[in-house]
């Protein structure tokens, strides 16, 4: 008869031990989550991995791809990915309706994305930055002409211009890159011009002007270093937009030719097979999603890292 009484006396103690243990577990879990959030917030791990992955795939596409991107066979058409029944070990991500290997085409698609986005960023970024710095520093009629050109570019319907141009001149990668450059410099020009207006009134720029320094020297030695961080932020955010625009144009038939293994072309080719071969559109669509999200995160991190006020708030 004593044992039940003794068990009743020990029950509150066991309950307290379990409560304390749960509290410790919750506290440790909260610390781990806080540490993960702190690392993800202050260090661009995910954007860096996405950036390195895209560059690696684009650089070594011929060595990494198991097949030629346009090589296909009717015998291997519409093979599913490796986790589905009927998959083939030679085609881990399956094949499209023409029997072309999805893994090889996805890898070569990264090269197309890097070439298009890199060309547009270099040309549009350099041109827009130069126009923005010149307009913000010289002001007057130079600033007026530059900003009216920006307004004109922003007012132009890009998709309509692209579709009309492709109908007249035909599809080509060169044409699409030129169109993207013509409609990409305005963002750099507006942001850099606003930053240059702020920097041109700072004391060291005024001192250089009073000392007789030329406009070229002031812009290159004093203003360009001040706007470089802003240009990097705009460029990192622009990469995702350019990849989306390229994919949209290719999807609408106004971008790259169908023979080019671009992600947008692959999504467009798979839209009619969503019920029977959904992976033809899903695999390149997932790559577009990962790359765009990664570069958007990189742009946010650069903005926080280059702005001292935001950096202090994150810490």
C-alpha positions, 0 to 999 in steps of 0.5 A: 500500500506504500508504493502508490503513495510514493509514486504520487509523491514523485509525480510532481517532481517528474513533471517539473523535470519534464517542464524544465527539459522542454524549456531548455529544448525550446531555448536551444531551438530558439538560439539555433534558429536565431543563429541561422537567421543571423548567418543568413541575414549577414552572410550571402550564403544562398546568393553566393551558392546560386551565383557560383553554380550558374557561373560554374555551369556556364563555364564548364557546360561542354564538360558537364553536359552528358549529351549535346543540347540539341541531340535527340532520339524518338526512342527516348522521348518523354522519359520522366525524371529519375524519381519517377517510374520508367526513368532512365539512368542516362537522363536523370532529369528526363527528356523532352518530346524530341528525345533531348536530354533535359539535364544537358539543355538546362546546363547549356541554358545557364550559359545562355543566361550568363551571356545575355545578362552579362552583355546587357549589364556591361553595356547598359550599366557602363553607359547608364552610369556614365550618362547619370554621372555626367547629367548629375554633375553638369546639370543644366541642359545636359541633365535635362536632355539625359532625363528626357531620354530616360523618360522616353525610354521608360514610356516605350512599351518594351514588349510591343517594340520587341515583338515588332522588331522580331517580326521585321528582322527575325529572331537572333541572340544579337538582336535580343541583347541590343534590345535589352541594352537599349531598355536597361541603361535608364535604371542605372542613369536615374539612380546614379544621377540622383547619387551624383547630385548628392556627391557634387555638393560635398566639400571634397568635390567642391575643393577639387572644382575650385582647385581647377580639376577637369570634369573628367578627373572629378567624375573619375576620381571623386564621384565614381568611387562614391556611386560604385556601391549603388551601381553594384546594387542596381546591377545585382537586382537587374540580373534577375530582371534580365533573366526573367525578361529573356525568358518572357521574350523567348516564351512569347516567341520574340526572344531567342530562336527555338534551336537555342537551349535557353530556359525560356525557350524550354518553358515555351516548348513544354507548355503543350505537354504539361499533362504528359511531360510536365518536367519539360517546363518545370525543370527550366522554370525551377532554374529561373526561379532559383537564379532570380531569387538568388540574385534578388537576395544578393542585391538586398544583402549588398544594399544592407552591407553598403549602407552603414545605417542598415548594417547597424540595424541588422546587427 
